[in-house]
Amino acid sequence: MTKEATPIVMIGETLIDLYLDSLQESSPGQKSFVFTGAVGGGPANCAASLAYLGKPVSLITSFSSDPLGVQMRELLLERGIDLSLSCQDDELKMPVVLVLLDEKGERSFKLYLADTVFESITVDPASLPPEMEFFHFSSVLMVFDAAYQATETILHHIADKNVIRSYDVNIRPDILKTNPKALQRLMAVLDHVDVLKISDEDLEWIQRNIDGSLAKPEDYFRYGVQLVVYTQGEKGATLITPQARAYAPAPKVEVVDTTGGGDAFMAGILAGLSDQKWPSRASLQSIPEYHLRELGTRGAESAKRVLSQPGGMPPLI
Protein backbone atom coordinates (compact mmCIF):
# COMPACT_ATOMS: atom_id res chain seq x y z
CA MET A 1 0.00 0.00 0.00
CA THR A 2 1.41 3.36 -0.97
CA LYS A 3 1.14 6.46 1.16
CA GLU A 4 -0.96 8.10 -1.57
CA ALA A 5 -3.50 5.25 -1.24
CA THR A 6 -4.09 5.69 2.49
CA PRO A 7 -6.97 8.14 3.00
CA ILE A 8 -7.80 6.88 6.54
CA VAL A 9 -5.12 7.05 9.23
CA MET A 10 -5.70 6.09 12.84
CA ILE A 11 -3.62 5.87 15.97
CA GLY A 12 -4.27 3.66 18.93
CA GLU A 13 -3.95 0.56 20.98
CA THR A 14 -3.36 -2.93 19.70
CA LEU A 15 -3.59 -5.63 22.33
CA ILE A 16 -4.39 -9.26 23.03
CA ASP A 17 -7.92 -10.11 24.17
CA LEU A 18 -7.90 -13.25 26.31
CA TYR A 19 -11.12 -15.23 26.72
CA LEU A 20 -11.23 -17.83 29.51
CA ASP A 21 -12.61 -21.01 27.98
CA SER A 22 -12.41 -23.49 30.83
CA LEU A 23 -10.49 -24.94 33.74
CA GLN A 24 -9.25 -28.38 32.75
CA GLU A 25 -7.88 -31.18 34.88
CA SER A 26 -5.43 -33.25 32.86
CA SER A 27 -4.76 -35.60 35.79
CA PRO A 28 -5.75 -35.64 39.46
CA GLY A 29 -4.55 -32.41 41.07
CA GLN A 30 -3.18 -31.01 37.77
CA LYS A 31 -5.53 -28.22 36.71
CA SER A 32 -4.88 -25.56 34.11
CA PHE A 33 -6.67 -22.57 32.61
CA VAL A 34 -7.49 -22.72 28.92
CA PHE A 35 -7.68 -19.40 27.07
CA THR A 36 -8.45 -18.24 23.56
CA GLY A 37 -6.45 -15.20 22.48
CA ALA A 38 -7.62 -12.73 19.83
CA VAL A 39 -6.22 -9.55 18.31
CA GLY A 40 -7.95 -6.61 19.99
CA GLY A 41 -7.94 -2.91 20.76
CA GLY A 42 -10.56 -0.40 19.60
CA PRO A 43 -8.54 1.27 16.83
CA ALA A 44 -7.21 -2.09 15.61
CA ASN A 45 -10.78 -3.45 15.50
CA CYS A 46 -11.96 -0.36 13.62
CA ALA A 47 -9.05 -0.63 11.16
CA ALA A 48 -9.85 -4.30 10.52
CA SER A 49 -13.48 -3.49 9.71
CA LEU A 50 -12.42 -0.66 7.40
CA ALA A 51 -10.06 -2.99 5.58
CA TYR A 52 -12.86 -5.56 5.29
CA LEU A 53 -15.02 -2.85 3.70
CA GLY A 54 -12.29 -2.24 1.14
CA LYS A 55 -11.02 1.04 2.56
CA PRO A 56 -7.25 1.65 2.59
CA VAL A 57 -6.35 2.26 6.22
CA SER A 58 -3.09 2.85 8.09
CA LEU A 59 -2.76 2.13 11.82
CA ILE A 60 -0.15 3.86 13.97
CA THR A 61 0.64 1.69 16.97
CA SER A 62 3.56 -0.11 18.63
CA PHE A 63 4.50 -3.78 18.86
CA SER A 64 6.85 -5.68 21.12
CA SER A 65 9.69 -7.60 19.50
CA ASP A 66 8.79 -10.85 21.30
CA PRO A 67 6.75 -13.61 19.62
CA LEU A 68 3.43 -12.07 20.75
CA GLY A 69 4.25 -8.73 19.16
CA VAL A 70 5.65 -10.27 16.00
CA GLN A 71 2.61 -12.51 15.55
CA MET A 72 0.23 -9.66 16.30
CA ARG A 73 1.82 -7.58 13.58
CA GLU A 74 1.53 -10.43 11.10
CA LEU A 75 -2.16 -10.97 11.92
CA LEU A 76 -2.95 -7.31 11.24
CA LEU A 77 -0.93 -7.28 8.02
CA GLU A 78 -2.86 -10.36 6.94
CA ARG A 79 -6.01 -8.26 7.15
CA GLY A 80 -4.65 -5.66 4.76
CA ILE A 81 -3.92 -2.97 7.36
CA ASP A 82 -0.96 -0.75 6.54
CA LEU A 83 1.50 -0.71 9.47
CA SER A 84 4.32 1.25 7.85
CA LEU A 85 3.83 4.11 10.34
CA SER A 86 3.94 1.81 13.38
CA CYS A 87 7.01 1.08 15.49
CA GLN A 88 8.54 -1.79 17.44
CA ASP A 89 9.91 -1.80 20.99
CA ASP A 90 12.60 -4.24 22.13
CA GLU A 91 12.06 -3.71 25.86
CA LEU A 92 8.34 -3.33 26.57
CA LYS A 93 5.69 -6.03 26.33
CA MET A 94 2.37 -6.37 24.53
CA PRO A 95 -0.68 -5.34 26.57
CA VAL A 96 -3.23 -8.00 27.53
CA VAL A 97 -6.92 -7.70 28.38
CA LEU A 98 -8.97 -10.45 30.02
CA VAL A 99 -12.45 -10.34 28.46
CA LEU A 100 -15.25 -11.65 30.68
CA LEU A 101 -18.59 -12.42 29.03
CA ASP A 102 -21.95 -12.83 30.74
CA GLU A 103 -24.84 -14.99 29.52
CA LYS A 104 -26.07 -12.16 27.23
CA GLY A 105 -22.70 -11.70 25.55
CA GLU A 106 -22.07 -8.43 27.40
CA ARG A 107 -18.44 -8.01 28.33
CA SER A 108 -16.33 -6.57 31.09
CA PHE A 109 -12.57 -6.23 31.12
CA LYS A 110 -9.54 -6.76 33.32
CA LEU A 111 -6.70 -4.77 31.82
CA TYR A 112 -2.95 -5.35 32.07
CA LEU A 113 -1.48 -2.26 30.42
CA ALA A 114 1.36 -0.94 32.61
CA ASP A 115 4.89 -1.11 31.19
CA THR A 116 3.62 -2.05 27.74
CA VAL A 117 4.24 -0.75 24.23
CA PHE A 118 1.46 1.82 24.73
CA GLU A 119 4.20 3.86 26.39
CA SER A 120 6.38 3.89 23.28
CA ILE A 121 4.06 4.98 20.43
CA THR A 122 5.71 7.71 18.39
CA VAL A 123 5.03 9.44 15.09
CA ASP A 124 6.94 11.55 12.59
CA PRO A 125 4.55 14.07 11.00
CA ALA A 126 6.64 14.10 7.83
CA SER A 127 5.81 10.43 7.32
CA LEU A 128 2.04 10.94 7.27
CA PRO A 129 0.37 10.30 3.90
CA PRO A 130 -0.13 13.59 2.05
CA GLU A 131 -3.48 12.37 0.71
CA MET A 132 -4.99 11.33 4.03
CA GLU A 133 -8.69 12.23 4.29
CA PHE A 134 -9.51 11.04 7.82
CA PHE A 135 -7.67 10.83 11.13
CA HIS A 136 -9.27 8.67 13.82
CA PHE A 137 -8.18 8.29 17.45
CA SER A 138 -9.44 7.05 20.81
CA SER A 139 -9.53 8.30 24.40
CA VAL A 140 -7.63 5.27 25.74
CA LEU A 141 -4.34 6.84 24.61
CA MET A 142 -4.97 9.91 26.78
CA VAL A 143 -3.54 7.93 29.70
CA PHE A 144 -0.13 7.21 28.17
CA ASP A 145 2.21 10.18 27.84
CA ALA A 146 4.01 9.08 24.68
CA ALA A 147 0.80 8.05 22.92
CA TYR A 148 -0.97 11.26 23.89
CA GLN A 149 1.95 13.34 22.62
CA ALA A 150 1.89 11.41 19.33
CA THR A 151 -1.85 12.07 18.99
CA GLU A 152 -1.33 15.77 19.72
CA THR A 153 1.48 15.92 17.17
CA ILE A 154 -0.81 14.62 14.43
CA LEU A 155 -3.70 16.89 15.42
CA HIS A 156 -1.42 19.93 15.25
CA HIS A 157 0.06 18.76 11.94
CA ILE A 158 -3.37 18.52 10.29
CA ALA A 159 -4.95 21.53 12.03
CA ASP A 160 -4.90 23.62 8.84
CA LYS A 161 -5.46 20.72 6.47
CA ASN A 162 -8.77 19.40 5.15
CA VAL A 163 -8.56 16.15 7.11
CA ILE A 164 -11.69 15.05 8.96
CA ARG A 165 -10.83 14.23 12.57
CA SER A 166 -12.88 11.58 14.38
CA TYR A 167 -12.67 10.70 18.06
CA ASP A 168 -14.05 7.68 19.92
CA VAL A 169 -14.74 8.55 23.54
CA ASN A 170 -14.26 5.11 25.02
CA ILE A 171 -14.42 5.59 28.78
CA ARG A 172 -12.48 3.00 30.79
CA PRO A 173 -12.49 4.29 34.40
CA ASP A 174 -9.92 1.75 35.59
CA ILE A 175 -7.48 3.00 32.92
CA LEU A 176 -8.20 6.69 33.41
CA LYS A 177 -7.46 6.59 37.13
CA THR A 178 -3.86 5.53 36.44
CA ASN A 179 -2.90 9.01 35.21
CA PRO A 180 -4.16 12.22 36.87
CA LYS A 181 -3.74 14.09 33.56
CA ALA A 182 -6.04 11.77 31.65
CA LEU A 183 -9.38 13.48 32.36
CA GLN A 184 -8.10 16.90 31.30
CA ARG A 185 -6.58 15.42 28.15
CA LEU A 186 -9.77 13.51 27.32
CA MET A 187 -11.69 16.78 27.16
CA ALA A 188 -8.92 19.01 25.75
CA VAL A 189 -8.82 17.19 22.41
CA LEU A 190 -12.52 17.89 21.77
CA ASP A 191 -11.60 21.26 20.27
CA HIS A 192 -9.86 19.34 17.48
CA VAL A 193 -12.71 16.94 16.63
CA ASP A 194 -15.18 16.97 13.74
CA VAL A 195 -16.87 13.57 14.25
CA LEU A 196 -17.44 12.39 17.81
CA LYS A 197 -18.49 8.85 18.72
CA ILE A 198 -19.90 8.61 22.23
CA SER A 199 -22.01 5.94 23.90
CA ASP A 200 -24.81 6.45 26.41
CA GLU A 201 -22.50 5.03 29.11
CA ASP A 202 -19.70 7.44 28.12
CA LEU A 203 -22.10 10.38 28.13
CA GLU A 204 -23.40 9.56 31.60
CA TRP A 205 -19.91 9.00 33.01
CA ILE A 206 -18.55 12.30 31.71
CA GLN A 207 -21.58 14.19 33.02
CA ARG A 208 -21.22 12.59 36.43
CA ASN A 209 -17.43 12.79 36.77
CA ILE A 210 -16.16 15.67 34.62
CA ASP A 211 -18.76 18.19 33.42
CA GLY A 212 -22.38 18.14 34.58
CA SER A 213 -23.43 20.50 31.78
CA LEU A 214 -22.69 17.87 29.13
CA ALA A 215 -26.02 16.10 29.57
CA LYS A 216 -26.98 15.49 25.93
CA PRO A 217 -25.07 14.50 22.79
CA GLU A 218 -25.94 17.91 21.29
CA ASP A 219 -24.04 19.62 24.12
CA TYR A 220 -20.78 18.58 22.44
CA PHE A 221 -21.42 20.94 19.54
CA ARG A 222 -20.03 23.68 21.79
CA TYR A 223 -16.54 22.30 21.05
CA GLY A 224 -16.95 22.67 17.30
CA VAL A 225 -17.96 19.04 16.69
CA GLN A 226 -19.93 18.77 13.43
CA LEU A 227 -21.34 15.23 13.73
CA VAL A 228 -22.10 13.22 16.87
CA VAL A 229 -22.48 9.45 16.57
CA TYR A 230 -24.42 8.54 19.71
CA THR A 231 -24.63 4.79 20.36
CA GLN A 232 -26.96 3.07 22.83
CA GLY A 233 -26.23 -0.61 22.42
CA GLU A 234 -29.34 -2.68 21.73
CA LYS A 235 -31.39 0.55 21.56
CA GLY A 236 -29.60 1.55 18.38
CA ALA A 237 -27.74 4.75 17.53
CA THR A 238 -28.53 8.34 16.57
CA LEU A 239 -26.47 10.48 14.20
CA ILE A 240 -26.78 14.16 15.01
CA THR A 241 -25.54 17.36 13.36
CA PRO A 242 -26.46 20.94 14.32
CA GLN A 243 -29.04 20.81 11.52
CA ALA A 244 -30.38 17.25 11.32
CA ARG A 245 -30.60 13.89 13.06
CA ALA A 246 -31.39 10.31 12.10
CA TYR A 247 -31.98 7.16 14.10
CA ALA A 248 -30.36 3.83 13.21
CA PRO A 249 -31.92 0.75 14.83
CA ALA A 250 -29.64 -1.88 16.29
CA PRO A 251 -28.92 -4.70 13.83
CA LYS A 252 -31.08 -7.80 14.12
CA VAL A 253 -28.53 -10.41 15.05
CA GLU A 254 -28.01 -13.15 17.60
CA VAL A 255 -25.28 -11.53 19.67
CA VAL A 256 -22.36 -13.81 20.45
CA ASP A 257 -19.92 -11.18 21.75
CA THR A 258 -20.37 -7.40 21.95
CA THR A 259 -16.60 -6.80 21.86
CA GLY A 260 -15.76 -4.51 18.94
CA GLY A 261 -19.37 -3.79 18.00
CA GLY A 262 -18.96 -0.05 18.49
CA ASP A 263 -15.63 -0.09 16.65
CA ALA A 264 -17.22 -1.84 13.67
CA PHE A 265 -20.13 0.63 13.75
CA MET A 266 -17.68 3.53 13.59
CA ALA A 267 -15.84 1.87 10.71
CA GLY A 268 -19.11 1.79 8.80
CA ILE A 269 -19.65 5.50 9.49
CA LEU A 270 -16.15 6.43 8.30
CA ALA A 271 -16.50 4.27 5.20
CA GLY A 272 -19.84 5.92 4.44
CA LEU A 273 -18.44 9.42 4.89
CA SER A 274 -15.55 8.49 2.60
CA ASP A 275 -18.00 7.29 -0.06
CA GLN A 276 -20.17 10.39 0.26
CA LYS A 277 -17.11 12.61 -0.35
CA TRP A 278 -17.92 15.53 1.94
CA PRO A 279 -15.62 18.31 0.73
CA SER A 280 -14.69 19.92 4.04
CA ARG A 281 -14.94 19.66 7.81
CA ALA A 282 -17.52 22.43 7.97
CA SER A 283 -19.74 20.74 5.39
CA LEU A 284 -20.38 17.83 7.77
CA GLN A 285 -22.96 19.91 9.63
CA SER A 286 -24.96 20.12 6.39
CA ILE A 287 -25.35 16.36 5.89
CA PRO A 288 -29.06 15.87 5.12
CA GLU A 289 -31.19 13.49 7.13
CA TYR A 290 -31.36 10.84 4.40
CA HIS A 291 -27.56 10.71 4.19
CA LEU A 292 -27.38 10.37 7.97
CA ARG A 293 -29.77 7.42 7.72
CA GLU A 294 -27.53 5.86 5.07
CA LEU A 295 -24.51 6.30 7.34
CA GLY A 296 -26.38 4.69 10.22
CA THR A 297 -27.30 1.73 8.04
CA ARG A 298 -23.67 1.31 7.01
CA GLY A 299 -22.63 1.36 10.64
CA ALA A 300 -25.27 -1.18 11.70
CA GLU A 301 -24.36 -3.57 8.88
CA SER A 302 -20.70 -3.39 9.86
CA ALA A 303 -21.51 -3.96 13.55
CA LYS A 304 -23.77 -6.92 12.74
CA ARG A 305 -20.86 -8.72 11.11
CA VAL A 306 -18.79 -8.51 14.31
CA LEU A 307 -21.54 -9.05 16.91
CA SER A 308 -22.41 -12.46 15.47
CA GLN A 309 -19.00 -13.96 16.29
CA PRO A 310 -16.42 -14.08 19.08
CA GLY A 311 -13.83 -11.29 19.01
CA GLY A 312 -13.87 -7.72 17.76
CA MET A 313 -12.68 -8.16 14.17
CA PRO A 314 -14.67 -9.27 11.11
CA PRO A 315 -13.90 -12.53 9.32
CA LEU A 316 -11.14 -12.49 6.73
CA ILE A 317 -13.59 -13.50 4.01
C-alpha positions as MATLAB code, in Angstrom:
seq = 'MTKEATPIVMIGETLIDLYLDSLQESSPGQKSFVFTGAVGGGPANCAASLAYLGKPVSLITSFSSDPLGVQMRELLLERGIDLSLSCQDDELKMPVVLVLLDEKGERSFKLYLADTVFESITVDPASLPPEMEFFHFSSVLMVFDAAYQATETILHHIADKNVIRSYDVNIRPDILKTNPKALQRLMAVLDHVDVLKISDEDLEWIQRNIDGSLAKPEDYFRYGVQLVVYTQGEKGATLITPQARAYAPAPKVEVVDTTGGGDAFMAGILAGLSDQKWPSRASLQSIPEYHLRELGTRGAESAKRVLSQPGGMPPLI';
ca = [
       0.000    0.000    0.000;
       1.407    3.361   -0.966;
       1.140    6.461    1.163;
      -0.961    8.105   -1.568;
      -3.497    5.248   -1.244;
      -4.088    5.693    2.486;
      -6.968    8.135    3.003;
      -7.805    6.880    6.536;
      -5.120    7.050    9.234;
      -5.701    6.093   12.844;
      -3.624    5.873   15.968;
      -4.271    3.656   18.930;
      -3.946    0.555   20.979;
      -3.360   -2.934   19.697;
      -3.586   -5.628   22.334;
      -4.395   -9.255   23.032;
      -7.922  -10.105   24.167;
      -7.903  -13.245   26.307;
     -11.120  -15.231   26.720;
     -11.228  -17.826   29.506;
     -12.610  -21.008   27.977;
     -12.407  -23.488   30.829;
     -10.485  -24.942   33.740;
      -9.246  -28.385   32.745;
      -7.876  -31.179   34.883;
      -5.426  -33.254   32.858;
      -4.757  -35.598   35.792;
      -5.750  -35.644   39.462;
      -4.548  -32.413   41.074;
      -3.180  -31.012   37.766;
      -5.535  -28.219   36.712;
      -4.879  -25.556   34.111;
      -6.666  -22.569   32.609;
      -7.491  -22.717   28.917;
      -7.684  -19.398   27.065;
      -8.453  -18.237   23.563;
      -6.446  -15.205   22.482;
      -7.616  -12.731   19.828;
      -6.222   -9.555   18.307;
      -7.947   -6.612   19.988;
      -7.939   -2.909   20.756;
     -10.558   -0.402   19.600;
      -8.539    1.272   16.827;
      -7.213   -2.087   15.610;
     -10.780   -3.445   15.500;
     -11.960   -0.362   13.615;
      -9.054   -0.632   11.160;
      -9.853   -4.303   10.518;
     -13.481   -3.495    9.708;
     -12.425   -0.663    7.402;
     -10.057   -2.988    5.581;
     -12.861   -5.556    5.291;
     -15.015   -2.849    3.702;
     -12.289   -2.240    1.138;
     -11.017    1.042    2.561;
      -7.253    1.655    2.595;
      -6.345    2.262    6.224;
      -3.094    2.852    8.088;
      -2.759    2.131   11.816;
      -0.154    3.855   13.968;
       0.641    1.685   16.970;
       3.562   -0.109   18.628;
       4.498   -3.775   18.858;
       6.847   -5.683   21.118;
       9.685   -7.603   19.499;
       8.789  -10.846   21.297;
       6.748  -13.610   19.619;
       3.434  -12.072   20.746;
       4.253   -8.734   19.159;
       5.652  -10.273   15.997;
       2.615  -12.507   15.553;
       0.231   -9.656   16.305;
       1.817   -7.580   13.583;
       1.527  -10.433   11.102;
      -2.155  -10.966   11.920;
      -2.952   -7.308   11.240;
      -0.934   -7.275    8.022;
      -2.858  -10.356    6.940;
      -6.013   -8.262    7.151;
      -4.647   -5.658    4.758;
      -3.924   -2.971    7.361;
      -0.961   -0.746    6.536;
       1.500   -0.712    9.470;
       4.316    1.253    7.846;
       3.830    4.112   10.344;
       3.938    1.810   13.378;
       7.008    1.080   15.485;
       8.544   -1.788   17.444;
       9.908   -1.797   20.993;
      12.595   -4.242   22.129;
      12.060   -3.713   25.860;
       8.342   -3.328   26.574;
       5.688   -6.032   26.334;
       2.367   -6.369   24.534;
      -0.681   -5.341   26.571;
      -3.226   -7.999   27.534;
      -6.923   -7.699   28.379;
      -8.967  -10.447   30.023;
     -12.448  -10.344   28.455;
     -15.251  -11.648   30.679;
     -18.593  -12.419   29.029;
     -21.945  -12.832   30.744;
     -24.842  -14.986   29.523;
     -26.069  -12.160   27.232;
     -22.701  -11.700   25.547;
     -22.070   -8.433   27.399;
     -18.441   -8.007   28.329;
     -16.327   -6.566   31.086;
     -12.573   -6.227   31.119;
      -9.544   -6.759   33.324;
      -6.700   -4.766   31.818;
      -2.947   -5.345   32.068;
      -1.480   -2.257   30.425;
       1.365   -0.941   32.614;
       4.890   -1.109   31.191;
       3.623   -2.050   27.736;
       4.244   -0.748   24.229;
       1.460    1.821   24.726;
       4.197    3.857   26.390;
       6.379    3.893   23.281;
       4.061    4.979   20.433;
       5.710    7.712   18.391;
       5.026    9.438   15.092;
       6.944   11.551   12.588;
       4.548   14.068   10.999;
       6.636   14.104    7.829;
       5.809   10.428    7.316;
       2.043   10.943    7.269;
       0.373   10.296    3.899;
      -0.125   13.591    2.046;
      -3.481   12.374    0.708;
      -4.994   11.329    4.032;
      -8.691   12.228    4.286;
      -9.513   11.042    7.817;
      -7.671   10.833   11.127;
      -9.274    8.669   13.816;
      -8.182    8.287   17.448;
      -9.439    7.055   20.809;
      -9.532    8.297   24.398;
      -7.629    5.269   25.738;
      -4.345    6.839   24.609;
      -4.975    9.913   26.777;
      -3.542    7.932   29.699;
      -0.133    7.215   28.165;
       2.207   10.184   27.836;
       4.012    9.083   24.677;
       0.798    8.047   22.923;
      -0.970   11.265   23.887;
       1.945   13.339   22.616;
       1.888   11.409   19.335;
      -1.854   12.075   18.990;
      -1.329   15.774   19.724;
       1.479   15.923   17.171;
      -0.807   14.616   14.433;
      -3.702   16.887   15.425;
      -1.422   19.933   15.255;
       0.057   18.765   11.940;
      -3.371   18.519   10.286;
      -4.950   21.526   12.034;
      -4.900   23.619    8.839;
      -5.463   20.722    6.466;
      -8.768   19.404    5.155;
      -8.555   16.150    7.109;
     -11.695   15.047    8.957;
     -10.825   14.232   12.570;
     -12.879   11.583   14.379;
     -12.671   10.695   18.060;
     -14.049    7.680   19.917;
     -14.743    8.554   23.543;
     -14.259    5.114   25.015;
     -14.420    5.586   28.776;
     -12.478    3.003   30.786;
     -12.487    4.287   34.404;
      -9.918    1.745   35.588;
      -7.481    2.996   32.921;
      -8.196    6.693   33.412;
      -7.464    6.588   37.129;
      -3.862    5.531   36.444;
      -2.896    9.014   35.211;
      -4.160   12.225   36.873;
      -3.740   14.085   33.556;
      -6.041   11.770   31.654;
      -9.384   13.481   32.359;
      -8.099   16.902   31.296;
      -6.582   15.417   28.152;
      -9.769   13.511   27.323;
     -11.688   16.781   27.161;
      -8.915   19.010   25.748;
      -8.815   17.194   22.407;
     -12.523   17.888   21.773;
     -11.601   21.263   20.269;
      -9.856   19.339   17.478;
     -12.709   16.943   16.630;
     -15.180   16.971   13.736;
     -16.869   13.572   14.247;
     -17.443   12.386   17.806;
     -18.493    8.855   18.722;
     -19.897    8.608   22.232;
     -22.013    5.943   23.903;
     -24.811    6.448   26.409;
     -22.498    5.033   29.106;
     -19.698    7.437   28.118;
     -22.104   10.384   28.125;
     -23.398    9.565   31.600;
     -19.908    8.997   33.015;
     -18.552   12.304   31.715;
     -21.584   14.190   33.017;
     -21.220   12.591   36.432;
     -17.434   12.788   36.773;
     -16.164   15.667   34.618;
     -18.761   18.194   33.419;
     -22.377   18.141   34.583;
     -23.432   20.505   31.779;
     -22.689   17.869   29.131;
     -26.024   16.101   29.568;
     -26.980   15.489   25.929;
     -25.066   14.499   22.786;
     -25.938   17.912   21.291;
     -24.045   19.622   24.121;
     -20.779   18.580   22.443;
     -21.423   20.939   19.541;
     -20.034   23.680   21.787;
     -16.542   22.298   21.054;
     -16.955   22.666   17.304;
     -17.957   19.043   16.692;
     -19.925   18.770   13.432;
     -21.341   15.235   13.731;
     -22.096   13.222   16.872;
     -22.479    9.452   16.568;
     -24.417    8.535   19.713;
     -24.627    4.795   20.363;
     -26.965    3.071   22.829;
     -26.231   -0.615   22.418;
     -29.336   -2.676   21.728;
     -31.392    0.548   21.565;
     -29.598    1.554   18.381;
     -27.742    4.751   17.526;
     -28.528    8.340   16.569;
     -26.475   10.478   14.198;
     -26.782   14.165   15.009;
     -25.540   17.360   13.359;
     -26.461   20.941   14.317;
     -29.045   20.814   11.524;
     -30.377   17.250   11.318;
     -30.595   13.895   13.063;
     -31.389   10.311   12.098;
     -31.980    7.160   14.098;
     -30.358    3.833   13.210;
     -31.925    0.752   14.827;
     -29.645   -1.876   16.286;
     -28.921   -4.696   13.829;
     -31.085   -7.800   14.116;
     -28.535  -10.412   15.047;
     -28.005  -13.150   17.599;
     -25.280  -11.528   19.672;
     -22.357  -13.808   20.455;
     -19.923  -11.184   21.752;
     -20.368   -7.398   21.946;
     -16.597   -6.801   21.861;
     -15.762   -4.513   18.944;
     -19.370   -3.794   17.998;
     -18.955   -0.054   18.489;
     -15.632   -0.086   16.648;
     -17.224   -1.835   13.672;
     -20.129    0.634   13.746;
     -17.680    3.531   13.590;
     -15.841    1.868   10.713;
     -19.114    1.788    8.796;
     -19.655    5.498    9.492;
     -16.152    6.430    8.304;
     -16.498    4.265    5.201;
     -19.835    5.917    4.442;
     -18.436    9.418    4.888;
     -15.549    8.493    2.601;
     -17.996    7.288   -0.064;
     -20.174   10.391    0.259;
     -17.111   12.614   -0.346;
     -17.917   15.528    1.944;
     -15.618   18.313    0.734;
     -14.693   19.925    4.041;
     -14.938   19.659    7.809;
     -17.520   22.432    7.974;
     -19.743   20.740    5.392;
     -20.384   17.829    7.767;
     -22.961   19.908    9.631;
     -24.958   20.117    6.390;
     -25.348   16.360    5.889;
     -29.057   15.871    5.120;
     -31.194   13.487    7.126;
     -31.363   10.841    4.403;
     -27.561   10.705    4.191;
     -27.379   10.374    7.970;
     -29.766    7.418    7.721;
     -27.532    5.859    5.069;
     -24.510    6.296    7.340;
     -26.382    4.691   10.221;
     -27.299    1.730    8.036;
     -23.665    1.306    7.007;
     -22.632    1.358   10.639;
     -25.274   -1.175   11.701;
     -24.360   -3.572    8.882;
     -20.704   -3.390    9.859;
     -21.507   -3.956   13.546;
     -23.770   -6.920   12.737;
     -20.860   -8.722   11.108;
     -18.795   -8.509   14.313;
     -21.539   -9.046   16.908;
     -22.412  -12.462   15.470;
     -19.000  -13.964   16.292;
     -16.416  -14.076   19.080;
     -13.828  -11.289   19.009;
     -13.867   -7.716   17.759;
     -12.684   -8.156   14.168;
     -14.669   -9.267   11.109;
     -13.901  -12.533    9.319;
     -11.142  -12.488    6.735;
     -13.585  -13.501    4.007;
];
